[in-house]
Amino acid sequence: MADIFPFRALRYNPQLVSASQAVTQPYDKISPAMQEGYYAASPYNLVRIILGRQEEQDNTEHNVYSRAAAYFRDWRAQGVLRQDAEPCIYAYSERFQSPGTGKELERRGFIALGRIEDYLAKVVFRHEQTLAKPKADRLQLLRATRAHFGQIFMLYEGRAEVDSLLMASTQRDPEIEVTDEYSVVHRVWAISEPAVIQAVRERMRDERLIIADGHHRYETALNYRNERREANSGSSGDAPHEFLMMTFVSMNSPELLILPTHRVVHGIAGFSADEFVSKSGEFFQVEEVDPAIDPARATAVLREKGASGTALLAVKRTRALLLHHPKAAGAQFFAGLSPRQQALDVVQLHKCLLEGVLNLSEESIRNQQNISYVRDTGEALEQVRTGKADVVFLMNPCRVEQVRDVAFAGEVMPQKSTDFYPKLLSGLTIYALE
């Protein structure tokens, strides 16, 4: 079912620029401070293409997208980006410490082209909702550059056979080794042996794929493919726009790590802590906990209570509440949602608390009008304790099995339900459509 192909990637020429000075985190994980740092790191840093600076004189003809296309064209002409001589798949290793535990882990996968499939074909499955604005932005960039600079993070069910096929090729020094700003060591090996590539392709043929990260970019590529098909009066077979650069990682890998994404709520008119406590008690069992709870204790409390079901920590400036064991009253918010979705902590949070108690609409949540998303527990607590937020909701991470079951059932979770760690760096390999 999954159609996998090798390709001749464009890669940074180490004789002209170090990859460590040129590659970046995914575009949607780049803060303004990180953007500035990337600009300073090298004149060839990929940020100029995937998240360029706005300029006062920008207009419909001269803007971040036209500059991105010019950079990409010039870097290729200058030899800053070189295309591999042979089609390859690329083994990809990430060595990292698990946040919170410090445990050393190594996640392995491989980069290749995957055929872009409509969701109805039931080959590629999504698990999160997407937003129109990011897709419009990425589509303009793709039209301008006609290239993909980061990989879609894809999960597949198998593991051992593919790992063993790639293992021999990763006993040598990698073509690329980069340590990123989170101390994650990224290593890439180009594998051009036809027998290995064919064996991997055959092993992956029966796989169904789940988008772990990159929903917006996948759907952007799908929209672009449809544009090109329409321009060409139908299907384009094996044209370059029919494919997308993907990193494939086994969902059975014990090194596959999902972190929680906490909700920070702010700007609620007339927010009342007492009223919030009273209303929350209609939908959950509520326990008061130490309002000075620290990040380590918060994580431990959530893990312990979450072992038996839903567990959320609502922290306000002077109070902290452990919410667990949802009550029947919450059923009024779950129309159209399956039992597997209702069992998700993030759905309980969004439907019962954000929408039911705080009266935030789905649209306002999608547009992040009163909500922001924070990975770090300490940062979330600091925001509420310094008065920058009305309340923060701390969560346990979603489990891989939950992602799998929701996705294969054709259902979706709220946005920002999962945070797969670490991220795949952009610019390690580049797929040019022309």
C-alpha positions as CSV (number, residue, x, y, z in Angstrom):
1,M,0.0,0.0,0.0
2,A,2.8,2.5,0.9
3,D,4.7,3.4,-2.3
4,I,8.3,4.3,-1.3
5,F,11.1,5.5,-3.6
6,P,14.7,6.6,-3.4
7,F,15.7,10.0,-4.6
8,R,18.6,12.2,-5.4
9,A,18.5,14.6,-2.4
10,L,20.0,18.1,-2.5
11,R,22.4,18.4,0.5
12,Y,24.6,21.2,1.9
13,N,28.1,21.0,0.4
14,P,30.4,20.6,3.5
15,Q,33.2,22.3,1.6
16,L,31.2,25.5,1.5
17,V,29.0,25.4,4.6
18,S,28.7,23.3,7.7
19,A,25.3,21.6,8.0
20,S,25.3,22.5,11.7
21,Q,25.2,26.2,10.7
22,A,22.6,25.7,8.0
23,V,19.9,23.3,9.1
24,T,17.0,24.3,11.4
25,Q,14.1,23.0,13.4
26,P,10.8,22.7,11.5
27,Y,9.4,26.1,10.5
28,D,6.5,26.0,13.0
29,K,8.9,25.4,15.9
30,I,11.1,28.4,15.1
31,S,10.6,31.3,17.6
32,P,11.6,34.9,16.8
33,A,14.7,34.5,18.8
34,M,15.7,31.3,17.0
35,Q,15.0,32.9,13.7
36,E,17.5,35.7,14.6
37,G,20.0,33.1,15.7
38,Y,19.7,31.2,12.4
39,Y,20.1,34.3,10.4
40,A,23.3,35.0,12.3
41,A,24.7,31.5,12.0
42,S,25.3,31.5,8.2
43,P,24.3,33.4,5.1
44,Y,23.1,30.0,3.8
45,N,21.0,29.0,6.7
46,L,17.8,27.4,5.6
47,V,15.6,29.8,7.7
48,R,15.9,32.3,4.8
49,I,13.9,29.9,2.7
50,I,11.4,28.3,5.1
51,L,10.8,31.2,7.5
52,G,12.2,34.4,6.0
53,R,12.0,37.8,7.5
54,Q,9.2,40.2,6.5
55,E,10.3,43.5,5.0
56,E,8.6,46.8,5.0
57,Q,8.6,47.1,1.2
58,D,7.1,43.6,0.6
59,N,4.4,43.4,-2.0
60,T,2.7,40.8,-4.2
61,E,5.8,40.4,-6.3
62,H,8.6,40.9,-3.9
63,N,8.1,39.1,-0.5
64,V,9.3,36.2,1.7
65,Y,8.3,33.7,-1.0
66,S,10.1,35.3,-3.9
67,R,13.2,35.8,-1.8
68,A,13.0,32.1,-0.8
69,A,12.9,31.1,-4.4
70,A,15.9,33.3,-5.2
71,Y,18.0,32.0,-2.4
72,F,17.2,28.4,-3.4
73,R,18.0,29.1,-7.0
74,D,21.3,30.9,-6.2
75,W,22.5,28.3,-3.6
76,R,22.0,25.6,-6.2
77,A,23.9,27.6,-8.8
78,Q,26.7,28.4,-6.4
79,G,27.1,24.7,-5.4
80,V,26.1,25.4,-1.8
81,L,23.5,22.7,-2.3
82,R,24.6,19.7,-4.3
83,Q,22.5,16.9,-5.6
84,D,23.5,13.3,-4.8
85,A,24.8,11.4,-7.9
86,E,22.6,8.3,-7.3
87,P,19.1,7.8,-5.9
88,C,19.3,6.9,-2.2
89,I,17.3,6.3,0.8
90,Y,18.7,7.9,3.9
91,A,19.1,6.2,7.3
92,Y,18.3,8.8,10.0
93,S,19.3,8.5,13.7
94,E,18.5,10.9,16.5
95,R,20.3,10.4,19.9
96,F,18.8,12.4,22.7
97,Q,18.0,12.5,26.4
98,S,14.4,12.0,27.4
99,P,13.1,15.3,28.9
100,G,12.3,14.9,32.5
101,T,14.1,11.6,33.0
102,G,17.5,12.2,31.3
103,K,17.4,8.7,29.9
104,E,19.6,8.2,26.8
105,L,17.6,7.1,23.7
106,E,18.2,6.7,20.0
107,R,15.3,6.8,17.6
108,R,16.0,5.4,14.1
109,G,14.2,5.7,10.9
110,F,14.8,6.4,7.2
111,I,14.2,9.2,4.7
112,A,12.6,8.4,1.3
113,L,10.0,9.7,-1.0
114,G,6.4,8.5,-0.4
115,R,3.6,8.8,-2.8
116,I,1.0,11.4,-1.8
117,E,-2.3,9.7,-1.2
118,D,-5.8,11.0,-0.6
119,Y,-7.0,10.1,2.9
120,L,-9.9,8.1,1.3
121,A,-7.3,5.7,-0.1
122,K,-6.6,4.5,3.5
123,V,-2.9,4.4,3.0
124,V,-2.0,7.7,4.8
125,F,-3.9,8.5,7.9
126,R,-4.0,11.8,9.9
127,H,-4.6,12.1,13.6
128,E,-4.9,15.9,14.1
129,Q,-7.0,18.7,12.7
130,T,-5.4,21.3,10.5
131,L,-5.8,25.0,10.0
132,A,-6.3,27.0,6.8
133,K,-3.8,29.8,7.4
134,P,-0.6,27.6,7.8
135,K,-1.6,25.6,4.7
136,A,-2.0,28.8,2.7
137,D,1.4,30.0,3.8
138,R,3.2,26.7,3.0
139,L,1.4,26.4,-0.4
140,Q,2.8,29.8,-1.4
141,L,6.3,28.7,-0.4
142,L,5.9,25.4,-2.4
143,R,4.6,27.2,-5.5
144,A,7.6,29.6,-5.3
145,T,10.4,27.1,-4.6
146,R,9.0,23.9,-6.1
147,A,10.8,22.0,-3.4
148,H,10.3,20.3,0.0
149,F,12.9,21.2,2.7
150,G,11.7,19.2,5.6
151,Q,10.3,15.7,5.9
152,I,6.9,14.6,7.0
153,F,7.2,12.4,10.1
154,M,5.4,9.1,9.2
155,L,4.7,6.1,11.5
156,Y,4.5,2.6,10.3
157,E,3.7,-0.6,12.2
158,G,6.7,-2.9,11.3
159,R,10.2,-2.5,12.7
160,A,12.7,-5.3,13.0
161,E,13.0,-6.2,9.3
162,V,13.6,-2.7,8.1
163,D,16.0,-1.9,10.9
164,S,18.1,-5.0,10.0
165,L,18.1,-4.1,6.3
166,L,19.6,-0.7,7.2
167,M,21.9,-1.7,10.0
168,A,24.9,-2.7,7.9
169,S,24.9,0.6,6.1
170,T,25.1,2.6,9.3
171,Q,28.2,0.9,10.6
172,R,30.3,3.5,8.8
173,D,30.7,7.2,9.4
174,P,27.5,9.2,8.6
175,E,27.4,11.7,5.7
176,I,25.9,14.3,8.1
177,E,26.2,14.7,11.8
178,V,24.6,17.7,13.6
179,T,24.0,18.5,17.2
180,D,21.0,20.8,17.5
181,E,20.1,23.4,20.1
182,Y,18.4,20.8,22.3
183,S,21.6,18.6,22.3
184,V,20.0,16.1,20.0
185,V,22.6,14.4,17.8
186,H,21.2,13.9,14.2
187,R,23.1,11.5,11.9
188,V,22.3,10.7,8.3
189,W,23.7,7.9,6.0
190,A,23.1,7.8,2.3
191,I,22.2,4.3,1.1
192,S,22.4,3.7,-2.6
193,E,22.7,-0.1,-2.9
194,P,19.8,-1.2,-5.2
195,A,19.3,-4.5,-3.3
196,V,18.9,-2.7,0.0
197,I,16.6,-0.1,-1.4
198,Q,14.4,-2.7,-3.2
199,A,14.2,-4.8,0.0
200,V,13.0,-1.8,2.0
201,R,10.5,-0.8,-0.6
202,E,9.1,-4.4,-0.6
203,R,8.9,-4.5,3.2
204,M,7.1,-1.2,3.3
205,R,4.6,-2.0,0.5
206,D,2.0,-3.4,2.9
207,E,2.3,-0.7,5.5
208,R,-0.3,1.9,6.4
209,L,1.1,5.2,7.4
210,I,0.2,7.7,10.1
211,I,1.3,11.3,10.0
212,A,3.0,12.0,13.4
213,D,4.2,15.5,12.5
214,G,3.6,17.6,9.4
215,H,-0.2,17.5,8.8
216,H,-0.2,21.0,7.4
217,R,2.7,20.3,5.0
218,Y,1.2,17.0,3.9
219,E,-2.1,18.6,3.1
220,T,-0.3,21.4,1.4
221,A,1.6,18.9,-0.8
222,L,-1.7,17.2,-1.5
223,N,-3.3,20.5,-2.6
224,Y,-0.3,21.3,-4.8
225,R,-0.4,17.8,-6.4
226,N,-4.1,18.4,-7.2
227,E,-3.2,21.8,-8.7
228,R,-0.6,20.3,-11.0
229,R,-2.9,17.5,-12.0
230,E,-5.6,20.0,-13.0
231,A,-3.0,22.0,-14.9
232,N,-1.9,18.8,-16.7
233,S,-5.6,17.7,-17.3
234,G,-5.5,14.7,-15.1
235,S,-3.3,12.3,-13.1
236,S,0.4,12.8,-13.6
237,G,1.5,9.2,-12.7
238,D,5.0,9.4,-11.4
239,A,5.6,13.1,-11.8
240,P,7.7,14.7,-9.0
241,H,4.8,16.5,-7.5
242,E,3.1,13.1,-6.8
243,F,5.7,12.4,-4.1
244,L,6.8,14.0,-0.8
245,M,9.9,13.6,1.3
246,M,9.1,11.6,4.4
247,T,10.9,10.1,7.4
248,F,9.6,6.7,8.3
249,V,9.7,5.5,12.0
250,S,8.2,2.4,13.5
251,M,5.4,3.0,15.9
252,N,6.6,-0.1,17.7
253,S,9.9,1.5,18.5
254,P,10.3,1.9,22.3
255,E,12.3,5.1,21.6
256,L,9.3,6.8,20.1
257,L,8.5,9.5,22.6
258,I,5.5,11.8,22.9
259,L,5.6,14.7,25.2
260,P,2.5,16.5,26.7
261,T,1.4,19.9,25.3
262,H,0.0,22.0,28.1
263,R,-2.8,24.6,27.6
264,V,-2.3,28.1,28.8
265,V,-5.5,30.1,29.0
266,H,-5.5,33.9,29.2
267,G,-7.7,36.9,28.6
268,I,-11.0,35.4,29.9
269,A,-13.3,38.3,30.7
270,G,-14.6,38.1,34.3
271,F,-12.7,35.0,35.0
272,S,-13.6,33.7,38.5
273,A,-11.5,31.1,40.2
274,D,-14.3,30.0,42.5
275,E,-16.8,29.7,39.7
276,F,-14.3,27.6,37.7
277,V,-13.9,25.2,40.7
278,S,-17.6,24.9,41.1
279,K,-18.3,24.2,37.5
280,S,-15.4,21.8,37.1
281,G,-16.9,19.7,39.9
282,E,-19.9,19.0,37.7
283,F,-17.8,17.1,35.3
284,F,-14.9,15.7,37.2
285,Q,-13.9,14.5,40.7
286,V,-11.8,17.4,42.0
287,E,-9.0,17.2,44.5
288,E,-7.2,20.3,45.9
289,V,-3.4,19.9,45.7
290,D,-0.5,22.1,46.9
291,P,-0.9,25.4,44.9
292,A,2.9,25.7,45.0
293,I,3.3,22.4,43.3
294,D,6.6,22.2,41.3
295,P,7.0,20.7,37.8
296,A,8.5,17.4,39.0
297,R,5.7,16.8,41.5
298,A,3.0,17.9,39.0
299,T,4.4,15.3,36.5
300,A,4.4,12.6,39.1
301,V,0.9,13.4,40.3
302,L,-0.4,13.3,36.7
303,R,1.4,10.0,35.9
304,E,0.1,8.3,39.1
305,K,-3.5,9.4,38.7
306,G,-3.5,8.9,34.9
307,A,-2.7,5.2,35.3
308,S,-6.4,4.7,36.1
309,G,-7.9,7.0,33.5
310,T,-8.2,10.7,32.8
311,A,-6.1,13.1,34.9
312,L,-5.7,16.9,34.4
313,L,-4.1,19.5,36.6
314,A,-5.7,22.9,36.6
315,V,-3.4,25.5,38.2
316,K,-4.4,29.0,39.0
317,R,-2.4,31.6,40.8
318,T,-3.4,30.6,44.3
319,R,-5.0,27.2,43.8
320,A,-4.3,23.9,42.1
321,L,-6.8,21.2,41.3
322,L,-6.4,17.6,40.2
323,L,-9.4,16.7,37.9
324,H,-10.0,13.0,37.4
325,H,-12.7,10.3,36.9
326,P,-15.0,12.2,34.5
327,K,-18.7,12.3,35.5
328,A,-21.7,11.4,33.3
329,A,-22.6,15.1,33.0
330,G,-19.8,15.6,30.5
331,A,-21.6,13.4,28.0
332,Q,-23.6,16.4,26.7
333,F,-20.4,17.7,25.1
334,F,-19.5,14.5,23.2
335,A,-22.0,14.3,20.4
336,G,-20.5,12.7,17.4
337,L,-17.4,11.6,19.2
338,S,-16.5,7.9,19.5
339,P,-15.7,6.2,22.8
340,R,-12.0,6.1,21.8
341,Q,-12.0,9.9,21.3
342,Q,-13.9,10.5,24.6
343,A,-11.3,8.5,26.5
344,L,-8.6,11.0,25.4
345,D,-7.5,13.5,28.1
346,V,-7.2,16.2,25.5
347,V,-10.8,15.7,24.4
348,Q,-12.0,15.8,28.0
349,L,-10.1,19.0,28.5
350,H,-11.3,20.7,25.3
351,K,-14.9,19.7,25.5
352,C,-15.7,19.8,29.2
353,L,-13.4,22.5,30.4
354,L,-12.4,24.8,27.6
355,E,-15.8,24.8,25.9
356,G,-18.1,23.7,28.7
357,V,-16.7,25.6,31.7
358,L,-14.8,28.5,30.1
359,N,-17.2,28.9,27.2
360,L,-14.5,29.1,24.6
361,S,-15.7,28.3,21.1
362,E,-14.1,25.7,18.9
363,E,-13.3,28.5,16.5
364,S,-11.6,30.7,19.1
365,I,-9.5,27.7,20.2
366,R,-8.5,27.0,16.6
367,N,-7.5,30.6,16.2
368,Q,-5.7,30.6,19.6
369,Q,-7.5,33.7,20.7
370,N,-7.4,32.8,24.5
371,I,-5.1,29.9,24.4
372,S,-1.5,29.1,23.8
373,Y,0.4,25.8,23.9
374,V,3.5,25.1,26.0
375,R,5.6,22.0,26.2
376,D,7.6,22.8,29.4
377,T,5.7,22.4,32.7
378,G,7.8,24.9,34.5
379,E,7.1,27.6,31.8
380,A,3.4,26.9,32.0
381,L,3.4,27.3,35.8
382,E,5.4,30.5,35.7
383,Q,2.9,32.1,33.3
384,V,0.0,31.6,35.6
385,R,2.0,32.5,38.8
386,T,3.2,35.7,37.3
387,G,-0.3,36.7,36.2
388,K,0.2,36.2,32.4
389,A,-2.4,33.5,32.4
390,D,-5.8,32.9,34.1
391,V,-5.3,29.2,34.4
392,V,-3.1,26.5,32.9
393,F,-4.0,22.9,32.3
394,L,-1.2,20.3,32.6
395,M,-1.6,17.0,31.0
396,N,-0.1,13.5,30.5
397,P,1.2,12.8,27.0
398,C,-1.0,10.9,24.6
399,R,0.1,7.3,24.1
400,V,1.2,6.0,20.7
401,E,-1.5,3.3,20.9
402,Q,-4.2,6.0,21.2
403,V,-2.8,7.9,18.2
404,R,-2.8,4.7,16.2
405,D,-6.4,3.7,17.1
406,V,-7.8,7.2,16.4
407,A,-6.0,7.5,13.1
408,F,-6.8,4.1,11.7
409,A,-10.5,4.7,12.7
410,G,-10.5,7.7,10.4
411,E,-10.9,10.1,13.4
412,V,-8.9,13.2,14.5
413,M,-7.8,14.7,17.8
414,P,-7.8,18.5,18.6
415,Q,-4.9,20.4,17.3
416,K,-1.7,20.2,19.3
417,S,-2.7,16.8,20.9
418,T,0.7,15.3,20.4
419,D,4.3,16.5,20.5
420,F,6.6,13.9,19.1
421,Y,10.2,14.5,20.4
422,P,12.7,15.2,19.1
423,K,11.7,17.0,15.9
424,L,13.1,16.1,12.5
425,L,15.5,18.8,11.3
426,S,14.8,20.7,8.1
427,G,17.5,20.9,5.5
428,L,19.3,17.6,6.1
429,T,17.9,16.5,2.7
430,I,16.0,18.5,0.2
431,Y,13.6,17.2,-2.5
432,A,13.5,19.5,-5.5
433,L,10.6,18.9,-7.9
434,E,12.5,20.4,-10.8
